[in-house]
Amino acid sequence: MMTLPRDAKGFTLIELMIAMAIFSMIVGFIVSSRTRQQEQQITQIQAVEMQQSVRAVMFMMKQDIRMAGFNPFSKNDFNSGIAVAQSNALTFSYVDTDNMVLDTASYALVDGDGDIDTDITLDGTMIAENIQTLTFTYFDGTTPVPLELTVPVANPDDIRSIQISITAVIDSDERARATNNNTRTLTSTVFLRNMGLR
């Protein structure tokens, strides 16, 4: 049998407890650091998704709104133009030359999917969710001052350009993270090239 020297000793219970406490603190630090890193990554992904969503819906709206009032035929054939011009809703029409019909498009800020967030809808169909604000500002082309924003604008035929401002927010389920990176705002102006040409 093998015998141990007299001065050989093992770890005491106190030494083991201290080692376990140090090990627990190191593991806790690593887990905490990893959790923070994951939250930052999720926040960055949401910021990118918000930015892409706002850019996509802005591009789509600008393309559509530019067509307002398009009518290559005589004035009596179709009555195209802006029908409703409110601060957060816009309805306009244009002539679809392929089908020879008057198309109407209506953008609005509503709770389209029944959650607590508002969404942008086109003709009642949700095209962008988690939108905090959608603001239309109307200009008449002769002065840089916005037209009177009544509901609806007194004379929509005077509108020559529209400034669109959209603010998107992160999903309501993720707002508990309380980051400073939870909104994106994009503003752009659309010049109505077909309005006032009749």
C-alpha positions as CSV (number, residue, x, y, z in Angstrom):
1,M,0.0,0.0,0.0
2,M,1.0,3.5,-0.7
3,T,1.4,5.9,2.2
4,L,1.2,9.7,2.1
5,P,3.8,11.8,3.7
6,R,2.7,13.3,7.0
7,D,2.7,16.9,5.8
8,A,0.4,16.2,2.8
9,K,-3.0,17.8,3.3
10,G,-6.2,18.2,1.2
11,F,-8.4,21.2,0.7
12,T,-10.4,22.4,3.7
13,L,-14.1,23.0,3.4
14,I,-13.6,26.8,3.6
15,E,-11.1,26.7,0.8
16,L,-13.5,24.7,-1.4
17,M,-16.3,27.2,-0.6
18,I,-14.1,30.2,-1.5
19,A,-13.1,28.5,-4.8
20,M,-16.8,27.8,-5.6
21,A,-17.8,31.4,-4.8
22,I,-15.0,32.7,-7.1
23,F,-16.0,30.2,-9.8
24,S,-19.7,31.3,-9.5
25,M,-18.8,34.9,-9.8
26,I,-16.8,34.2,-13.0
27,V,-19.7,32.2,-14.5
28,G,-22.2,34.9,-13.5
29,F,-20.1,37.6,-15.2
30,I,-19.8,35.5,-18.4
31,V,-23.6,34.8,-18.5
32,S,-24.4,38.4,-17.8
33,S,-22.0,39.6,-20.5
34,R,-23.4,37.1,-23.0
35,T,-27.0,38.1,-22.2
36,R,-26.2,41.8,-22.7
37,Q,-24.5,41.0,-26.0
38,Q,-27.6,39.1,-27.2
39,E,-29.9,41.9,-26.3
40,Q,-27.7,44.4,-28.2
41,Q,-27.7,42.1,-31.2
42,I,-31.5,41.8,-31.0
43,T,-31.8,45.6,-30.7
44,Q,-29.5,46.1,-33.8
45,I,-31.5,43.6,-35.8
46,Q,-34.8,45.4,-34.9
47,A,-33.3,48.7,-35.8
48,V,-32.3,47.4,-39.2
49,E,-35.8,45.9,-39.7
50,M,-37.4,49.2,-38.7
51,Q,-35.2,51.2,-41.1
52,Q,-35.9,48.8,-44.0
53,S,-39.6,48.8,-43.3
54,V,-39.8,52.6,-43.2
55,R,-37.7,52.9,-46.4
56,A,-39.8,50.3,-48.3
57,V,-43.2,51.8,-47.3
58,M,-41.9,55.3,-48.1
59,F,-40.7,54.2,-51.6
60,M,-44.0,52.6,-52.3
61,M,-46.0,55.6,-51.1
62,K,-44.0,58.0,-53.1
63,Q,-44.4,55.9,-56.3
64,D,-48.2,55.8,-55.8
65,I,-48.7,59.4,-54.7
66,R,-46.8,60.7,-57.7
67,M,-49.6,59.2,-59.9
68,A,-52.3,61.4,-58.2
69,G,-54.2,63.2,-60.8
70,F,-52.8,61.3,-63.8
71,N,-55.3,61.6,-66.6
72,P,-54.0,61.5,-70.2
73,F,-57.6,61.9,-71.5
74,S,-59.9,64.8,-71.5
75,K,-61.1,66.2,-68.2
76,N,-64.6,64.8,-68.8
77,D,-63.6,61.2,-69.1
78,F,-62.3,60.8,-65.6
79,N,-62.2,62.9,-62.5
80,S,-58.8,62.1,-61.1
81,G,-57.0,63.9,-58.3
82,I,-56.9,64.1,-54.5
83,A,-60.2,63.3,-52.8
84,V,-59.2,63.3,-49.1
85,A,-56.2,65.2,-47.6
86,Q,-56.0,64.8,-43.9
87,S,-53.0,65.0,-41.6
88,N,-52.8,61.2,-41.3
89,A,-54.9,60.0,-44.2
90,L,-54.7,60.5,-48.0
91,T,-57.0,59.3,-50.7
92,F,-56.3,60.0,-54.4
93,S,-57.1,58.7,-57.8
94,Y,-55.4,58.3,-61.2
95,V,-56.3,56.8,-64.5
96,D,-55.0,53.3,-65.2
97,T,-54.2,53.5,-68.9
98,D,-53.8,49.7,-69.3
99,N,-57.4,49.0,-68.1
100,M,-58.9,52.4,-68.9
101,V,-60.3,52.7,-65.4
102,L,-60.0,55.2,-62.6
103,D,-57.9,53.6,-59.7
104,T,-58.3,55.0,-56.2
105,A,-55.6,54.6,-53.5
106,S,-56.1,55.4,-49.8
107,Y,-53.4,55.5,-47.2
108,A,-54.2,55.8,-43.5
109,L,-52.7,55.2,-40.1
110,V,-54.9,52.7,-38.2
111,D,-54.6,49.7,-36.0
112,G,-54.9,47.3,-38.9
113,D,-54.1,44.1,-37.1
114,G,-55.8,44.6,-33.8
115,D,-52.7,44.9,-31.6
116,I,-51.9,48.0,-29.6
117,D,-49.6,49.4,-32.4
118,T,-50.9,51.5,-35.3
119,D,-50.1,50.5,-38.9
120,I,-50.1,52.0,-42.3
121,T,-52.8,50.6,-44.6
122,L,-53.3,50.9,-48.3
123,D,-57.0,50.5,-49.2
124,G,-57.6,48.8,-45.8
125,T,-54.7,46.3,-46.2
126,M,-51.8,46.6,-43.8
127,I,-48.5,47.4,-45.6
128,A,-46.4,48.5,-42.6
129,E,-46.8,47.6,-38.9
130,N,-45.5,49.2,-35.7
131,I,-45.8,52.8,-37.0
132,Q,-45.9,55.5,-34.4
133,T,-46.8,58.4,-36.7
134,L,-47.7,59.0,-40.3
135,T,-48.0,62.7,-41.1
136,F,-48.9,64.3,-44.5
137,T,-48.2,68.0,-44.9
138,Y,-49.6,69.6,-48.0
139,F,-48.1,72.5,-50.1
140,D,-49.7,74.5,-52.8
141,G,-46.6,75.1,-55.0
142,T,-46.7,78.9,-54.9
143,T,-45.7,79.5,-51.2
144,P,-43.5,77.4,-48.9
145,V,-46.1,77.6,-46.2
146,P,-48.2,74.5,-45.7
147,L,-51.8,74.7,-46.8
148,E,-54.4,74.9,-44.0
149,L,-54.7,71.5,-42.5
150,T,-58.4,71.1,-41.9
151,V,-60.2,67.8,-42.1
152,P,-60.4,67.6,-45.1
153,V,-58.3,70.4,-46.7
154,A,-60.5,73.1,-48.2
155,N,-59.4,72.7,-51.8
156,P,-57.4,69.5,-52.5
157,D,-57.0,70.7,-56.2
158,D,-54.5,73.3,-54.9
159,I,-52.1,70.7,-53.6
160,R,-48.9,70.5,-55.6
161,S,-46.6,68.6,-53.2
162,I,-46.9,66.5,-50.1
163,Q,-44.4,66.0,-47.3
164,I,-44.6,62.5,-45.8
165,S,-43.2,61.8,-42.4
166,I,-43.2,58.2,-41.0
167,T,-41.9,57.1,-37.5
168,A,-41.6,53.4,-36.9
169,V,-41.1,51.8,-33.5
170,I,-40.0,48.4,-32.3
171,D,-42.6,45.8,-31.6
172,S,-44.6,46.4,-28.4
173,D,-43.4,43.0,-27.0
174,E,-39.8,44.2,-27.2
175,R,-40.1,47.7,-25.8
176,A,-39.4,46.5,-22.3
177,R,-35.7,46.5,-23.2
178,A,-35.9,50.3,-22.9
179,T,-33.2,51.1,-25.4
180,N,-32.5,54.4,-27.0
181,N,-32.6,52.7,-30.4
182,N,-36.3,52.0,-30.7
183,T,-37.6,54.5,-33.3
184,R,-36.8,55.5,-36.8
185,T,-38.2,58.5,-38.6
186,L,-38.0,59.2,-42.4
187,T,-39.3,62.3,-44.1
188,S,-39.6,62.9,-47.8
189,T,-41.5,65.2,-50.2
190,V,-43.4,64.1,-53.2
191,F,-44.1,66.5,-56.0
192,L,-47.4,65.9,-57.7
193,R,-46.4,66.2,-61.3
194,N,-49.9,65.5,-62.6
195,M,-51.8,68.0,-60.5
196,G,-52.7,71.3,-62.0
197,L,-52.2,70.2,-65.6
198,R,-55.9,70.1,-66.5
